[in-house]
């Protein structure tokens, strides 16, 4: 092997080593993205997650599943409803390196900061379970104050579904020249009532709930069709126009209660340990000033 070849091999090995060590490095491939609607703006990324990533999210969610809830339109409080009959659980952003890597990919594809996103919610839909037509932007003032409207939803499909379970946009308009999804014989009757996306393991659907003018887009109305055969696993990432952990309170309540707050904030604990650092709607955190909430 000549000197140049040896140098090339050493250089490639070094690059591979750097790539593996850099946990914040994420690659997206625009050629795998297909536009499915322009009103609302909606896109599908084929193979966004690997099989291993899908299986990992399911494995860590399965032991913690609870009946899914919805936000009350007046109070903003979570409540059970027959509108949504799935079960689910939220996964902390820093749960482990695999979850952190998925968070990086979402931020890279959406061009939106990680701190604007809620924790990923993993959902399981069994036979007959569904989510009736709804919006992802808010109607109540309480949730709007906690980071603003949800501007983007990234819905990742973690399993294939034998029949049903599609995501359908009843008011959507397909782009010109696009083959109508309603012609697909494999679609359920529910999915034929608009622009539909079939759940395929690893694929991800990204859509906007707001217009570029920041006005809620009523054409973003969408539903999860009933699962008719098999089981559906998915993971949802809601991204806000502002920090998702932002809590609006009087400045008098925006203080640090620990001498280490500033150092912890510099280490990323405002995101990694938000319940302690920032707090919840019911109980303020101990490091709100260092987390730049006032």
C-alpha positions as CSV (number, residue, x, y, z in Angstrom):
1,X,0.0,0.0,0.0
2,X,1.5,3.4,-1.0
3,X,1.7,6.4,1.3
4,X,-1.4,8.0,-0.3
5,X,-3.6,4.9,0.2
6,X,-2.5,4.6,3.8
7,X,-3.4,8.2,4.4
8,X,-6.8,7.7,2.8
9,X,-7.6,4.7,5.0
10,X,-6.5,6.5,8.2
11,X,-8.6,9.5,7.2
12,X,-11.7,7.3,6.6
13,X,-11.3,5.5,9.8
14,X,-11.0,8.8,11.7
15,X,-14.1,10.1,10.0
16,X,-16.1,7.0,10.9
17,X,-14.9,7.3,14.5
18,X,-15.9,11.0,14.7
19,X,-19.3,10.2,13.2
20,X,-20.0,7.4,15.8
21,X,-19.0,9.6,18.7
22,X,-21.1,12.6,17.6
23,X,-24.5,11.8,19.1
24,X,-25.9,15.1,17.9
25,X,-25.2,14.4,14.3
26,X,-28.3,13.6,12.3
27,X,-28.8,13.1,8.5
28,X,-32.0,13.5,6.6
29,X,-32.5,12.6,2.9
30,X,-34.9,14.9,1.0
31,X,-35.3,12.4,-1.8
32,X,-37.2,10.2,0.6
33,X,-39.8,12.9,1.3
34,X,-43.1,13.0,-0.6
35,X,-45.6,15.8,-0.5
36,X,-49.1,14.4,0.2
37,X,-51.0,17.7,0.6
38,X,-50.5,21.4,0.1
39,X,-53.5,22.4,2.1
40,X,-52.5,21.6,4.8
41,X,-48.8,21.3,4.2
42,X,-48.1,17.6,4.8
43,X,-45.2,15.4,3.8
44,X,-44.2,11.7,4.3
45,X,-40.6,10.6,4.9
46,X,-40.2,7.0,3.9
47,X,-38.0,5.1,6.3
48,X,-37.5,8.0,8.7
49,X,-36.9,5.5,11.6
50,X,-35.0,2.2,11.4
51,X,-36.7,-1.0,12.5
52,X,-34.5,-1.0,15.6
53,X,-35.6,2.5,16.5
54,X,-39.2,1.6,16.1
55,X,-38.9,-1.6,18.2
56,X,-37.0,0.3,20.9
57,X,-39.7,2.9,21.3
58,X,-42.3,0.2,21.6
59,X,-40.3,-1.8,24.1
60,X,-39.8,1.2,26.5
61,X,-43.4,2.4,26.2
62,X,-45.2,-0.9,26.6
63,X,-44.8,-1.3,30.4
64,X,-46.1,2.2,31.0
65,X,-49.1,2.5,28.8
66,X,-52.2,4.4,30.1
67,X,-55.5,5.4,28.5
68,X,-54.9,8.4,26.2
69,X,-56.6,11.7,27.1
70,X,-57.5,15.0,25.2
71,X,-57.2,18.6,26.2
72,X,-60.5,20.3,27.4
73,X,-61.3,23.2,25.0
74,X,-62.1,25.5,27.9
75,X,-59.8,24.7,30.8
76,X,-57.0,23.0,28.9
77,X,-57.0,20.2,31.4
78,X,-56.5,16.6,30.3
79,X,-59.6,14.4,30.3
80,X,-60.7,11.0,29.0
81,X,-62.9,11.0,26.0
82,X,-64.4,8.5,23.6
83,X,-63.0,10.7,20.8
84,X,-59.6,9.1,21.5
85,X,-59.5,5.5,22.6
86,X,-55.8,4.6,22.3
87,X,-53.4,4.0,25.1
88,X,-50.0,5.8,25.3
89,X,-47.1,7.2,27.3
90,X,-44.7,10.2,27.0
91,X,-41.0,9.3,26.6
92,X,-38.5,11.8,28.1
93,X,-36.2,13.5,25.5
94,X,-33.1,12.3,27.3
95,X,-34.4,8.8,28.1
96,X,-31.4,7.1,26.4
97,X,-29.1,7.6,23.3
98,X,-31.6,6.1,20.9
99,X,-34.4,8.5,21.9
100,X,-32.0,11.4,21.9
101,X,-30.9,10.4,18.3
102,X,-34.6,10.4,17.2
103,X,-35.0,13.8,18.7
104,X,-32.0,15.0,16.7
105,X,-33.5,13.7,13.5
106,X,-36.8,15.3,14.1
107,X,-35.2,18.7,14.8
108,X,-33.0,18.3,11.6
109,X,-36.0,17.5,9.4
110,X,-38.4,20.0,10.8
111,X,-35.8,22.9,11.1
112,X,-37.3,23.6,14.5
113,X,-35.4,23.6,17.9
114,X,-35.7,20.6,20.2
115,X,-36.8,22.7,23.1
116,X,-39.9,23.7,21.2
117,X,-41.0,20.1,21.1
118,X,-43.0,18.1,23.7
119,X,-41.7,14.7,24.7
120,X,-42.5,12.0,22.2
121,X,-45.8,10.3,22.9
122,X,-45.9,6.6,22.0
123,X,-49.4,5.2,21.2
124,X,-50.9,1.8,20.8
125,X,-54.2,1.4,18.9
126,X,-55.8,-2.1,19.3
127,X,-58.8,-3.4,17.2
128,X,-61.5,-0.8,16.8
129,X,-59.5,2.0,18.5
130,X,-59.3,5.4,16.8
131,X,-58.9,9.1,17.2
132,X,-61.9,11.1,15.8
133,X,-61.3,14.2,13.6
134,X,-59.5,16.9,15.6
135,X,-57.0,19.7,15.4
136,X,-53.5,19.8,17.0
137,X,-53.6,23.6,17.6
138,X,-55.2,24.6,20.8
139,X,-58.6,26.2,21.6
140,X,-57.9,27.1,25.2
141,X,-55.7,29.9,26.6
142,X,-54.0,27.8,29.2
143,X,-52.1,25.6,26.7
144,X,-51.4,28.5,24.3
145,X,-49.6,30.2,27.2
146,X,-47.3,27.2,27.6
147,X,-45.3,27.6,24.5
148,X,-47.9,28.8,22.0
149,X,-49.8,26.8,19.5
150,X,-48.5,23.5,18.1
151,X,-47.2,24.5,14.7
152,X,-45.9,21.1,13.5
153,X,-46.8,17.5,14.2
154,X,-44.4,14.6,13.3
155,X,-46.3,11.3,13.4
156,X,-44.0,8.3,13.2
157,X,-45.4,4.9,12.4
158,X,-43.7,2.1,14.5
159,X,-45.5,-0.9,13.0
160,X,-47.4,-2.0,10.0
161,X,-51.2,-2.4,10.2
162,X,-52.9,-5.2,8.4
163,X,-56.1,-3.1,7.8
164,X,-57.2,0.3,8.9
165,X,-55.4,2.7,11.2
166,X,-54.7,5.3,8.5
167,X,-54.2,9.0,9.1
168,X,-56.8,10.9,7.1
169,X,-57.2,14.7,6.4
170,X,-60.9,15.2,5.6
171,X,-60.5,18.8,4.3
172,X,-57.1,18.4,2.6
173,X,-56.3,19.2,-1.0
174,X,-53.9,17.0,-2.8
175,X,-51.1,18.6,-4.9
176,X,-51.8,18.9,-8.6
177,X,-50.7,15.8,-10.5
178,X,-50.6,13.7,-7.4
179,X,-52.3,10.3,-7.6
180,X,-55.3,10.3,-5.4
181,X,-54.9,8.2,-2.3
182,X,-58.6,7.5,-2.3
183,X,-58.1,5.1,-5.3
184,X,-56.0,2.7,-3.1
185,X,-58.1,-0.5,-2.8
186,X,-56.3,-1.3,0.5
187,X,-57.7,1.8,2.3
188,X,-60.5,1.5,4.8
189,X,-63.8,3.3,4.2
190,X,-62.7,5.9,6.9
191,X,-59.6,6.7,4.9
192,X,-61.5,7.3,1.7
193,X,-63.0,10.4,3.2
194,X,-60.0,12.6,2.4
195,X,-56.3,12.5,1.8
196,X,-55.0,9.5,3.7
197,X,-51.6,8.1,4.8
198,X,-51.2,4.4,5.4
199,X,-49.2,3.4,8.5
200,X,-45.9,1.8,7.4
201,X,-43.3,0.9,9.9
202,X,-40.5,3.5,9.9
203,X,-42.3,6.1,7.8
204,X,-43.1,9.5,9.3
205,X,-45.8,12.1,8.5
206,X,-45.0,15.8,9.1
207,X,-47.8,18.3,8.8
208,X,-48.4,22.0,9.8
209,X,-51.3,23.0,12.0
210,X,-50.7,26.7,11.3
211,X,-50.5,28.8,8.1
212,X,-47.1,30.7,7.5
213,X,-49.0,33.7,8.9
214,X,-49.3,31.8,12.2
215,X,-53.1,31.6,11.9
216,X,-54.6,28.1,12.7
217,X,-55.1,26.1,9.5
218,X,-58.6,24.5,9.7
219,X,-57.7,22.2,6.8
220,X,-55.2,20.5,9.1
221,X,-58.2,18.6,10.6
222,X,-57.2,15.0,10.8
223,X,-58.2,11.6,12.3
224,X,-56.8,8.3,13.1
225,X,-59.0,5.7,11.4
226,X,-60.1,2.6,13.5
227,X,-57.8,-0.3,13.4
228,X,-59.7,-3.1,11.6
229,X,-57.1,-5.9,11.7
230,X,-53.9,-6.1,13.6
231,X,-52.4,-3.5,16.0
232,X,-51.0,0.0,15.4
233,X,-48.1,1.6,17.1
234,X,-47.1,5.2,16.5
235,X,-45.1,8.0,18.1
236,X,-46.2,11.6,18.0
237,X,-44.0,14.7,18.4
238,X,-45.8,18.0,18.8
239,X,-43.7,21.1,18.2
240,X,-44.7,24.5,19.4
241,X,-44.0,28.0,18.2
242,X,-42.1,28.7,21.4
243,X,-40.4,26.5,24.1
244,X,-42.7,23.7,25.0
245,X,-41.7,23.8,28.7
246,X,-42.5,27.6,29.0
247,X,-44.8,28.4,31.9
248,X,-46.2,31.9,32.2
249,X,-46.2,33.2,35.8
250,X,-45.5,36.5,37.6
251,X,-41.9,37.6,37.6
252,X,-42.0,37.4,41.4
253,X,-42.2,33.6,41.1
254,X,-39.4,33.4,38.6
255,X,-36.4,32.9,40.8
256,X,-33.6,30.3,41.5
257,X,-33.9,28.4,44.8
258,X,-30.5,26.6,44.5
259,X,-27.0,27.9,44.2
260,X,-26.2,25.4,41.5
261,X,-29.0,26.4,39.2
262,X,-26.9,28.4,36.8
263,X,-24.3,25.6,36.4
264,X,-27.0,22.9,36.0
265,X,-28.7,25.1,33.3
266,X,-25.4,25.3,31.4
267,X,-25.2,21.5,31.5
268,X,-28.6,21.2,29.8
269,X,-30.7,20.3,32.9
270,X,-33.5,22.7,31.9
271,X,-34.4,20.2,29.2
272,X,-33.1,17.0,30.8
273,X,-34.7,17.5,34.2
274,X,-37.4,20.0,33.4
275,X,-39.8,18.9,36.2
276,X,-37.2,20.0,38.9
277,X,-35.6,22.9,37.0
278,X,-38.7,24.5,35.4
279,X,-41.6,22.9,37.1
280,X,-45.2,22.1,36.1
281,X,-48.4,24.0,35.8
282,X,-49.2,23.1,39.4
283,X,-45.8,23.5,41.0
284,X,-43.0,25.9,39.8
285,X,-39.5,24.6,39.5
286,X,-36.4,25.5,41.5
287,X,-34.3,27.1,38.7
288,X,-36.7,29.1,36.7
289,X,-34.5,32.2,36.3
290,X,-31.5,30.2,35.1
291,X,-33.7,28.4,32.6
292,X,-34.5,31.9,31.2
293,X,-38.3,31.9,32.0
294,X,-38.1,35.5,33.0
